[in-house]
Amino acid sequence: MQLQTFPRCPPSEGNMFLVWRRLHKWKTHDRIDMDGKFFGDQFFLKNLTRGKRCFSRRTGASISCSNSIGKDPFIPSNENVTNAKLIYAVAPAMGHNQESHPESNFRVPAIVNALEKMELTPKFRGSKIIELQNLKPASVDDIASVHARAYISGLEKAMDQASQQGILFIDGSGPTYATATVSASENCQDPPIGFALIRPPGHHAIPKGPMGFCVFGNVAVAARYAQRVHGLKRVFIIDFDVHHGNGTNDAFYNDPDIFFLSTHQDGSYPGTGKFDEVGHGDGEGTTLNLPLPGGSGDIAMATVFDEVIAPCAQRFKPDIILVSAGYDGHVLDPLASLQFTTGTYYMLASNIKQLAKDLCGGRCVFFLEGGYNLESLSYSVADSFRAFLGERSLASDFDNPAILYEEPSTKVKQAIQRVKHIHSL
């Protein structure tokens, strides 16, 4: 990976940091390879150029957390949350971009624009929807609950050094995840769903470093935060991104209290997520991977939810459900070859919401992962919002059935039966 020089950056508003990086050969999704090396707990970059410093040593990490409602100025009061059905936060990371790269800074703004156009914001819905404006940065300890301290401190030192010379910069664009809905559930019989509209995605980031398009494991850190701060011991993570969430998989592979379930396209990046990856030691049985054949679509995913996701969650009895919501399984997405439609994502959002209501008091937070066709991404997130609000889907206004082809039903059935056998479902 090459680090691109960048002109003087604006002052940090929230002391959030982002890595300015250029991914080479992005279509192959090669693992991130920084032009430098770790020595002990330090990371040294080569070929730095002169530039201006704009890094604060007080910065903890590029992830934000929320604390208990009514006690923290960063999150809504109890009164504001009572009628809410959805709480969301926006972190577009506008300065984190590379021309022609699919994980671009247009992704989150495209979603926000669609939500505004479709009248799915507080401006049009009043107290039913809350947008969190400010969240406090996570501490190093928060991040270190998942990632190695050597990686965190090394990245921080690298940024401190590189930002002085114009290589990296601080972006105060906002939080990376929000868990206000956790506290809301303690005060509401029907708590709102949370959705973190964030980038870069995080489910490929492994405990020891970055990978794919990911720097930190957003959902993984949120899981540990929910356990530590809110006392929610049993966490059920659903990852429906088209690529396997190997970072989340690795973070909890030995943990019996966090169930990680991933559906992904068979043979896609990073090549992990096989049927026999089921956890290890005390965590054996709390990792489920279901690689789906290319061409799988609406019917396949609806069957997977009914026969795999719901039974797993019901048996696990979670205290909270977290979702790595990747929208790159859409038939229009350029990075894979599943054929989900906007209606698929409405179904998933609606069913997961009901699952959380049935099993854990409605506690559920979605985290944006992939999705690289801006239209299908924004329409699908908007339809997820409609599902959270209990409104009908408008997927038919966007989806074109004429571009779909017959799903590989036999292969799908075989995959589902295999994973059900392995996990005794």
C-alpha positions in Angstrom: 0.0 0.0 0.0 1.2 3.5 -0.8 0.6 6.5 1.4 -0.5 9.5 -0.6 0.7 13.0 0.3 -2.0 15.4 1.2 -2.1 19.2 1.6 -2.5 20.9 4.9 -5.5 19.5 6.7 -8.2 21.4 8.7 -8.1 21.5 12.5 -9.5 18.4 14.2 -13.0 18.9 15.5 -13.4 15.7 17.3 -9.8 14.4 17.5 -10.8 11.5 15.3 -8.2 9.9 13.1 -8.3 8.2 9.7 -5.6 6.6 7.6 -5.2 8.2 4.2 -4.3 5.2 2.1 -4.2 4.0 -1.4 -5.1 0.4 -1.9 -3.4 -1.3 -4.9 -5.2 -3.7 -7.1 -8.5 -3.2 -5.1 -10.4 -5.6 -7.3 -8.4 -8.4 -5.8 -9.0 -7.1 -2.3 -5.4 -7.6 -1.3 -4.6 -7.4 2.3 -3.4 -3.9 3.4 0.4 -3.7 3.3 1.7 -0.5 4.7 5.1 0.8 3.5 6.7 0.3 6.8 7.4 -2.2 9.6 6.6 -2.8 13.2 9.5 -2.8 15.6 8.3 -3.7 19.1 5.4 -1.3 19.6 6.5 1.2 17.0 5.5 1.4 13.4 8.0 3.2 11.0 6.9 4.6 7.7 9.4 5.0 4.8 9.6 7.7 2.2 7.9 10.5 4.2 7.7 14.0 2.7 7.7 17.3 4.3 4.4 18.7 5.4 2.5 20.3 8.3 1.6 18.6 11.6 -2.0 18.3 12.6 -2.2 15.4 15.0 -3.2 15.4 18.6 -1.6 12.9 21.0 -4.8 13.0 23.0 -6.6 11.1 20.2 -7.6 7.7 21.4 -9.0 6.1 18.3 -11.3 6.5 15.3 -14.2 4.9 17.1 -16.8 6.5 19.3 -18.9 5.2 22.1 -21.9 6.4 24.0 -22.7 6.0 27.6 -25.9 5.8 29.7 -28.8 8.0 28.5 -29.5 11.1 30.5 -26.1 11.1 32.1 -24.0 12.0 29.1 -24.2 15.1 27.0 -23.3 13.1 23.9 -26.6 11.1 23.8 -30.3 11.9 23.9 -32.3 12.3 27.0 -34.9 9.7 28.1 -37.7 12.0 27.0 -36.3 12.3 23.5 -35.9 8.5 23.1 -39.3 7.5 24.4 -41.1 7.8 21.0 -38.1 7.0 18.8 -38.1 4.0 16.5 -34.6 4.6 15.1 -31.4 6.3 16.2 -28.6 6.8 13.7 -25.2 8.4 13.5 -23.3 9.6 10.5 -19.6 9.4 10.0 -18.8 10.0 6.3 -15.0 10.4 6.7 -14.9 12.8 3.8 -11.1 13.2 3.9 -10.5 9.5 3.6 -10.7 8.8 -0.1 -8.8 7.6 -3.1 -9.9 8.4 -6.6 -11.6 5.5 -8.4 -11.6 3.4 -5.3 -14.9 1.7 -4.6 -14.7 2.4 -0.8 -15.1 6.1 -1.6 -16.2 9.2 0.4 -19.3 9.4 -1.7 -20.8 6.3 0.0 -22.3 7.8 3.2 -23.3 11.1 1.6 -25.3 9.1 -1.0 -27.2 7.4 1.8 -27.8 10.6 3.6 -29.1 12.3 0.4 -31.4 9.4 -0.2 -32.8 9.5 3.3 -33.4 13.2 2.9 -35.0 12.8 -0.5 -37.3 9.9 0.8 -38.2 11.9 3.9 -36.6 9.4 6.3 -34.9 12.0 8.6 -35.8 13.8 11.8 -36.7 16.8 9.7 -39.7 14.9 8.3 -40.4 12.3 11.0 -39.9 14.3 14.2 -39.3 12.3 17.3 -39.6 8.9 15.6 -36.1 9.3 14.2 -33.1 10.7 16.1 -29.8 11.6 14.5 -26.9 11.6 17.0 -24.8 14.7 16.3 -21.9 14.2 18.7 -20.2 11.2 20.3 -17.1 11.1 22.3 -14.0 9.3 21.0 -13.3 5.8 22.3 -10.3 5.4 24.5 -7.3 3.2 23.7 -8.7 0.8 26.2 -11.9 0.5 24.3 -10.1 -0.3 21.1 -7.6 -2.6 22.9 -10.5 -4.8 24.0 -10.3 -6.2 20.5 -7.0 -5.0 18.9 -3.4 -5.4 20.0 -2.0 -2.4 21.8 1.1 -2.6 19.7 -1.0 -2.1 16.6 -3.0 0.8 18.2 0.1 2.6 19.5 2.0 1.9 16.4 -0.7 3.4 14.2 -1.0 6.4 16.5 2.8 7.0 16.4 2.8 6.5 12.6 0.1 9.1 12.3 1.8 11.5 14.6 4.9 11.3 12.5 3.3 11.2 9.1 0.8 14.0 9.8 3.6 16.3 10.6 4.9 15.7 7.1 1.6 15.7 5.1 1.1 12.0 4.8 -1.8 11.4 7.2 -4.2 13.7 8.8 -6.9 14.0 11.4 -10.6 14.0 10.4 -13.1 15.3 12.9 -16.1 14.1 10.8 -17.8 12.1 13.5 -18.3 8.8 15.3 -17.6 5.4 14.0 -20.3 3.6 16.0 -23.1 4.4 18.4 -24.7 2.4 21.2 -27.2 4.8 22.6 -29.9 2.3 21.7 -28.5 0.0 24.4 -29.3 2.5 27.2 -32.6 3.4 25.5 -33.6 -0.3 25.9 -33.2 0.1 29.7 -35.8 2.9 29.7 -38.2 1.9 26.9 -40.5 -1.1 26.4 -40.0 -0.8 22.6 -36.4 0.7 22.2 -35.3 2.1 18.9 -33.0 0.3 16.5 -29.5 1.8 16.2 -27.8 2.3 12.8 -24.2 3.6 12.4 -23.8 5.0 8.9 -20.0 4.9 9.0 -16.9 4.3 6.9 -14.5 2.8 6.5 -16.0 -0.6 7.2 -14.4 -2.8 9.9 -15.2 -6.5 9.8 -12.0 -7.5 8.0 -9.7 -5.8 10.5 -7.9 -8.5 12.5 -6.8 -8.1 16.2 -3.2 -7.5 15.1 -3.8 -5.0 12.3 -5.8 -3.7 9.3 -7.1 -5.7 6.4 -9.2 -5.3 3.4 -10.7 -1.8 3.5 -10.8 -1.9 7.3 -8.7 -0.3 10.1 -10.6 -1.1 13.3 -13.3 -3.7 13.9 -16.3 -1.5 14.6 -18.8 -4.2 15.5 -16.2 -6.2 17.5 -15.3 -3.2 19.6 -19.0 -2.4 20.1 -19.6 -6.0 21.3 -16.9 -5.7 24.0 -18.2 -2.2 24.9 -21.8 -3.6 25.3 -20.4 -6.3 27.6 -18.2 -4.1 29.7 -20.2 -0.9 30.0 -23.8 -2.2 29.8 -23.4 -5.6 31.3 -24.8 -7.3 28.2 -22.9 -10.6 28.4 -24.3 -12.6 25.5 -23.8 -10.8 22.1 -25.2 -12.2 18.8 -23.5 -10.8 15.7 -25.0 -11.2 12.3 -22.8 -10.4 9.3 -24.6 -10.4 5.9 -21.9 -8.6 4.0 -21.0 -10.4 0.8 -17.5 -11.0 2.1 -16.6 -13.0 5.2 -16.1 -11.0 8.3 -12.8 -12.7 9.1 -11.7 -10.0 11.6 -14.8 -10.4 13.8 -14.6 -14.2 13.3 -11.0 -14.2 14.7 -11.7 -11.8 17.5 -14.3 -14.1 19.2 -13.2 -17.5 17.9 -12.6 -18.8 21.5 -15.4 -16.8 23.2 -18.5 -18.7 24.3 -20.4 -15.5 25.0 -20.3 -13.9 21.6 -21.9 -15.8 18.7 -20.7 -14.8 15.3 -22.8 -15.8 12.3 -21.7 -14.9 8.8 -23.4 -15.4 5.4 -21.1 -14.6 2.5 -20.4 -15.6 -1.1 -18.4 -18.7 -1.4 -14.9 -18.1 -2.8 -15.0 -14.4 -2.3 -12.4 -12.3 -0.5 -10.6 -13.1 1.9 -11.2 -16.8 1.3 -12.0 -17.6 4.9 -15.4 -18.5 6.4 -15.6 -22.2 5.6 -18.3 -24.5 7.0 -15.9 -26.1 9.4 -14.8 -22.8 11.1 -17.0 -23.2 14.1 -15.0 -21.8 17.0 -12.3 -23.3 19.2 -12.0 -24.3 22.8 -14.7 -22.7 25.0 -15.9 -21.0 21.9 -16.6 -24.1 19.9 -20.0 -23.9 18.4 -20.4 -20.1 18.7 -19.1 -19.4 15.2 -21.2 -20.2 12.2 -20.1 -19.7 8.7 -22.4 -20.2 5.7 -20.7 -19.6 2.3 -23.5 -19.2 -0.3 -23.0 -20.1 -4.0 -22.7 -17.3 -6.5 -26.2 -16.3 -7.8 -27.9 -16.8 -4.5 -30.7 -14.3 -4.1 -33.9 -13.4 -2.3 -35.2 -16.9 -1.9 -31.9 -18.2 -0.6 -31.5 -15.5 2.0 -35.1 -15.7 3.2 -34.6 -19.5 3.7 -31.3 -18.9 5.5 -33.0 -16.5 7.9 -35.8 -18.9 8.7 -33.7 -22.1 8.9 -30.4 -20.8 10.2 -30.2 -17.3 11.6 -33.4 -17.3 13.7 -32.9 -20.8 15.2 -29.3 -20.0 16.1 -30.3 -16.8 17.8 -33.2 -18.4 19.6 -30.9 -21.1 21.0 -28.2 -18.7 22.0 -30.5 -16.3 23.9 -28.6 -13.1 23.4 -28.7 -9.9 25.5 -28.2 -7.8 22.3 -27.9 -8.3 18.6 -25.3 -6.5 16.5 -25.4 -6.5 12.7 -22.5 -6.0 10.2 -24.8 -4.7 7.5 -23.0 -5.1 4.2 -25.0 -4.1 1.1 -22.6 -5.5 -1.4 -24.6 -8.6 -2.0 -27.0 -6.6 -4.1 -27.3 -7.7 -7.7 -26.0 -4.3 -8.9 -22.9 -4.3 -6.7 -19.7 -4.5 -8.7 -17.6 -6.5 -6.2 -19.4 -9.8 -6.1 -22.0 -12.0 -7.8 -24.9 -12.6 -5.5 -28.3 -11.3 -6.6 -29.9 -9.8 -3.5 -32.4 -7.1 -4.2 -33.4 -4.1 -2.2 -36.3 -6.2 -1.0 -33.8 -8.7 0.5 -32.4 -6.0 2.8 -35.9 -4.9 3.8 -36.7 -8.5 4.8 -33.4 -8.8 6.8 -34.0 -5.5 8.6 -37.6 -6.3 9.4 -36.9 -9.8 10.6 -33.8 -8.9 12.6 -35.8 -6.2 14.3 -38.5 -8.6 15.3 -35.9 -11.2 16.4 -34.3 -8.6 18.7 -37.7 -7.7 20.1 -38.5 -11.4 20.8 -35.2 -12.3 22.3 -33.5 -9.4 23.9 -35.9 -6.5 24.6 -35.3 -5.0 21.2 -31.7 -4.2 21.7 -30.1 -4.1 18.2 -27.5 -2.0 16.4 -26.7 -2.1 12.7 -23.2 -1.1 11.5 -22.6 -0.2 7.8 -20.0 -2.4 6.2 -19.8 -2.8 2.4 -21.9 -1.6 -0.5 -20.3 0.0 -3.5 -23.0 0.8 -6.0 -24.2 4.1 -4.7 -27.7 3.7 -5.9 -28.4 0.2 -4.6 -26.6 1.0 -1.4 -28.6 4.2 -0.7 -32.0 2.6 -1.7 -31.3 -0.5 0.4 -30.4 1.4 3.5 -33.4 3.6 3.0 -35.6 0.5 2.8 -34.0 -0.8 5.9 -35.0 2.4 7.6 -38.6 1.8 6.5 -38.5 -1.7 8.0 -37.3 -0.2 11.3 -40.2 2.2 11.2 -42.7 -0.5 10.4 -43.6 0.9 7.0 -44.0 -0.9 3.8 -41.1 -1.6 1.4 -40.7 0.6 -1.7 -38.2 -1.9 -3.1 -40.4 -2.4 -6.2 -39.8 1.2 -7.1 -36.1 0.5 -7.6 -35.6 -3.2 -8.2 -35.7 -4.6 -11.8 -36.7 -8.3 -11.8 -35.7 -8.5 -15.4 -32.0 -8.6 -14.6 -32.3 -11.5 -12.2 -31.6 -15.1 -13.2 -32.5 -18.4 -11.7 -30.9 -19.0 -8.3 -28.8 -22.2 -7.8 -31.4 -23.7 -5.5 -29.9 -27.1 -5.3 -26.5 -25.8 -4.2 -28.2 -23.4 -1.8 -30.2 -26.2 -0.2 -27.1 -28.3 0.1 -25.2 -25.5 1.8 -28.1 -24.9 4.3 -28.4 -28.5 5.1 -24.7 -28.9 5.6 -24.5 -26.0 8.1 -27.7 -27.2 9.9 -26.1 -30.6 10.3 -22.8 -29.2 11.6 -24.6 -27.0 14.2 -27.4 -29.4 15.0 -30.1 -27.0 13.9 
